[in-house]
Amino acid sequence: MIKYANSPEVAYAYDILFTFAHVFHMRKRKVLSDNEWTGWLRWMKSAFEQGTIKDLWKTNIDMEKWFDPDFQNFVEKELIPRV
């Protein structure tokens, strides 16, 4: 069984990811300035590098059900650290 299944951590990860998705789409619509985007991007990258959200994204998040393909690709290419 997955460690975080139906846990507060998963619920919180969805909340954070919905915020990230909203910010991502605001950037696409040119609502955010370059400076605002840079701040958000730093925060998003830090969350994936230092927190458990990367593991939750890979194991517990139903991406196709809740997030559009553009945001999924952004997470996979820009936020998940390369090793």
C-alpha positions in Angstrom: 0.0 0.0 0.0 1.2 3.5 -0.8 2.5 5.3 2.3 0.4 8.5 1.8 -2.8 7.0 0.4 -5.9 9.0 1.6 -3.7 11.0 4.0 -3.6 14.7 4.9 -0.4 14.9 3.0 -2.1 13.9 -0.3 -4.9 16.4 0.3 -2.4 19.1 1.0 -0.4 18.2 -2.1 -3.5 18.6 -4.2 -4.1 22.0 -2.7 -0.5 23.1 -3.4 -0.6 21.6 -7.0 -3.9 23.4 -7.8 -2.2 26.6 -6.7 0.8 25.8 -8.9 -1.5 25.0 -11.8 -3.4 28.3 -11.4 -0.2 30.3 -11.3 1.1 28.4 -14.4 -2.0 29.3 -16.3 -1.9 32.9 -15.1 1.6 33.0 -16.6 0.4 31.5 -19.9 -2.3 34.2 -20.1 0.4 36.9 -19.4 -1.3 38.0 -16.1 2.0 37.7 -14.1 5.0 39.9 -14.6 8.4 38.3 -15.2 9.4 39.2 -11.6 6.2 37.5 -10.2 6.8 34.4 -12.3 10.4 34.2 -11.2 9.3 34.2 -7.6 6.7 31.6 -8.1 9.0 29.4 -10.2 11.6 29.4 -7.4 9.0 28.5 -4.9 7.6 25.7 -7.0 11.1 24.2 -7.8 12.0 24.3 -4.1 8.8 22.5 -3.2 9.7 19.7 -5.7 13.4 19.6 -4.7 13.0 19.7 -0.9 9.6 18.4 0.0 7.6 15.2 -0.5 5.4 16.7 -3.2 7.6 15.1 -5.9 7.1 11.6 -4.5 3.4 12.3 -4.1 3.2 13.6 -7.7 4.8 10.3 -9.0 2.8 7.9 -6.8 -0.5 9.4 -5.5 -1.6 12.2 -7.8 -4.2 11.2 -10.5 -2.7 13.6 -13.0 -5.0 12.9 -15.9 -8.1 13.3 -13.8 -7.2 16.6 -12.2 -4.5 18.4 -14.2 -4.4 19.4 -17.9 -1.6 18.1 -20.2 0.2 21.5 -20.4 0.6 21.7 -16.6 1.6 18.0 -16.4 4.4 18.6 -19.0 5.6 21.7 -17.1 5.9 19.7 -13.9 7.7 16.8 -15.5 10.1 19.0 -17.5 10.6 22.1 -15.2 9.9 21.1 -11.6 11.0 17.6 -11.1 14.7 17.7 -10.5 17.0 15.8 -12.9 19.3 13.3 -11.3 
